[in-house]
Amino acid sequence: MSEKLYKFRDPVHGFIYVRPLELKLIDSFPFQRLRNIKQLAFSHYIYHGAEHSRFGHSLGVMHLVTRAFNTVTEKT
């Protein structure tokens, strides 16, 4: 039986799929707090499209690290 995957929509990476253990981390208070911290500081006052949060950035980083890890482990 395969484990259930949860998905987040990301503007850069499309859908990001996470496992239940990763979702537990994402649902934690410290991670959710990242939703209110701007990735680009005050840039959104000048460039209205610069609305990126540390939350979205962290999801993207997690996605890329997972892909890199999977690539390395598949080749060994």
Helices and strands as residue ranges (DSSP letters): E 6-10, E 14-18, H 20-26, H 29-32, G 33-36, G 43-45, H 54-75
